[in-house]
């Protein structure tokens, strides 16, 4: 959750989650919402094309994307995001079960901040994802001029200085 510069104005962290598997989107949403209890606003989309449309018209704090998707994979999506100055600074997390070490290294070189594997216990993996989203949101808002961040559990609070 982010507290806007005006006292008492608290808004959720907006997360764009892109995966071509509806079940993966839903399972991840359920586990993350259970963890953060309303501190995230998660927007799920089933394609990179739809995600790019959302990015043109809406604001997001963090992007989470699968790697193995039809038409455009997660790395190509990452490149498209980084090439558009309108949203190139949004933190990007690859949340995938199909990336080997070479692809993970390539993604980090191309501007992804994190890679989290989907393999394993969904609760554990979504907990790691939730922590990464909060960490990246804190870092993003900490770089704003005249602002500092206070983290309370998973909450991100922005204070005017």
Secondary structure, 3 states (H helix, E strand, C coil): CEECCCCCCEECEEEEEECCCHHHHHHHHHHHHHHHCCCEEEEEECCHHHHHHHHHHCCCCEEEECCCCCCCCHHHHHHHHHHCCCCCCCEEEEEECCCCHHHHHHHHHCCCCEEEECCCCHHHHHHHHHHHHHHHHHHHHHCCCCEEEEEECCEEEEEEC
